Amino acid sequence: MASKTKKIRAAGKFSGGIGIRARNEYNAIESIQRKSQQSPFHPRGKAKRIAAGIWKCTKTGKVFAGNAYFLSPANK
């Protein structure tokens, strides 16, 4: 992964030709998908994103399919 700058965070891997709106939307999605989210298998378990649509519960170890970027629409 390319280096990121402090000002534009994860969108720093793109070249300078991309607009501010696209960078802001990308940063919002990127920050949500990297966080641990509530697992559907355990009330206190967390789910970690492995790949697009593939999640793993850290408490039970189950691997399951879900939405691509975040599990619940409330996180959006």
LINZI-V952893 format. One record per backbone hydrogen bond with DSSP energy under -0.5 kcal/mol. NH is the residue of the N-H (numbers start at 0). CO is the residue of the C=O. Records with the same first field share a line. If there is no record, write none. Layout:
NH=CO / CO
This chain:
4=8
8=4
10=7
11=8
12=9
13=10
17=14
22=18
23=19
24=20
25=21
26=22
27=23
28=24
29=25
30=26
31=27
32=28
33=29
34=30 / 31
36=46
38=44
44=41
46=36
47=55
49=53
50=53
52=67
53=50
54=63
55=47
56=61
57=45 / 55
58=45
60=56
63=54
65=52
74=71
75=72
